[in-house]
Amino acid sequence: MSRPFGPLPSPGARPFIVEVKRGAQVESRHPVIAAIVDADGGLVAGWGDVETAIFPRSSNKALQALPLIESGAADAFRLSQAEIAMACASHGGETRHTDTVALWLQRIGRKPDDLECGAHWPYHEETARQLARDRQSPSNLHNNCSGKHAGMVSVATHLGEDIRGYVKPDHPVQRRVTAAIEDVCKVKLAPEMFATDGCSMPTMALPLRALAHGFARFITGQGLAPQRAAAAKRIAAAVMAEPFFVAGTGRFCTAVMQAGKQKFIAKTGAEGVYTAASAELGLGIALKVLDGTARAAQTALGGLLEHLKLLDDEGREAIRPLVEQPLNNWRGLHVGDIGLAPPAF
């Protein structure tokens, strides 16, 4: 496959750095490990120890959504592309997000209290303020993972399984999710690799390189069983067609996929993780900011996508303020910037 980008570092290269500058001085440095892998498992480029086991957190929600399609639940409940995108989302809790999940649950005969994700204030600031002005408390619908949980409840409902405890590792829903991740990423997950995510679902640590390989296989379908490849293609198409429902207003996942014009998928995870994948290039990308800084993660991913020429001039300009992030103080004065330390790539 022809790849239009220039030379990339060989495996074993050091982490690249995202710098925070205040004035002319570097105030902070955030080291980033990253892997770019093809569908055959070849390491196209690596920074730092790409065999480091990391928790993907929310960056692998597209993989977690595979049983939603494969079980037949998505067809049985006539899920729209927006709803499938919501199953992969870390959304901002805006009204379009919460209404979508609420109507989805109503259609399958479930209610918000059936979601075992817990409640938190919306990430979207104006929505959170409006809730406070209305003297309302956030519900499970406002949890950024409510779409993923609605997907899990849909699977259990469709298959006639008890929805109680669907977040537990030994529940049939979670066993299907684990099996899908192991298959797509070509790993075997030992018990000590499992922990609990912020939304109460299992999260499992796996090597950064394996995560990138999994997304290369996911986006291309290469090496996957036909049903799984078709499910992955459907999920990727939904995410690219409805990026608002993956994150929301002002959020980087939404902005970068809109800028990419359906050339790739991209998803953040807590503690400085990002994944992305391009069918055009046949590549999966996974990165981890070693100190867990989220703002550095989006700068890192933006730099990698630009280097791989997955953004045109218009796309680069659209997301530039979110990649080369200006630092403004409380008076609105520009006092510094966040960007890649040269030479990054």
HUJOWO-V514273 format. One record per backbone hydrogen bond with DSSP energy under -0.5 kcal/mol. NH is the residue of the N-H (numbers start at 1). CO is the residue of the C=O. Records with the same first field share a line. If there is no record, write none. Layout:
NH=CO + CO
//
This chain:
12=48
13=10 + 46
16=32
18=30
19=17 + 339
20=28
21=19 + 337
22=25
23=21 + 335
25=22
27=20 + 25
28=20
30=18
31=29
32=16
33=288
34=47
35=286
36=45
37=284
38=42
39=282
41=38
44=36 + 42
45=36
46=9
47=34
48=13
50=48
52=49
54=206
56=54 + 204
59=56
60=57
61=58
63=60
64=60
65=61
66=63
68=65
69=65 + 66
70=66
71=67
72=69
74=68
76=72
77=73
78=75
79=74
84=80
85=81
86=82
87=83
88=85
89=86
90=246
91=144
92=247
97=94
98=94
99=95
100=96
101=97
102=98
103=99
104=100
105=101
106=102
107=103
108=104
109=106
110=105
114=111
115=112
120=139
124=92
125=123
128=124
129=125
130=126
131=127
132=128
133=129
134=130
135=132
136=131
142=139
143=139 + 140
146=143
149=145
150=146
151=147
152=148
153=149
154=150
155=151
156=152
157=153
158=154
159=155
160=157
161=156
166=163
168=165
171=168
175=171
176=172
177=173
178=174
179=175
180=176
181=177
182=178
183=179
184=180
185=181
186=182
187=182
190=188
193=190
194=191
195=203
197=201
200=197
203=195
205=193
206=54
208=52
209=50
211=207
212=208
213=209
214=210
215=211
216=212
217=213
218=214
219=215
220=216
221=217
224=221
229=225
230=226
231=227
232=228
233=229
234=230
235=231
236=232
237=233
238=234
239=235
240=236
241=237
242=238
243=240
245=242
246=243
247=243 + 244
251=248
255=251
256=252
257=253
258=254
259=255
260=256
261=257 + 258
262=257
263=260
265=277
267=275
269=273
273=269
274=287
275=267
276=285
277=265
278=283
280=263
282=278
283=278
284=37
285=276
286=35
287=274
288=33
289=272
290=31 + 288
292=289
294=292
297=293
298=294
299=295
300=296
301=297
302=298
303=299
304=300
305=301
306=302
307=303
308=304
309=306
310=305
316=312
317=313
318=314
319=315
320=316
322=319
323=319 + 320
324=320
325=323 + 338
327=336
328=326
329=333
332=329
335=327 + 333
336=327
337=21
338=325
339=19
341=17
//
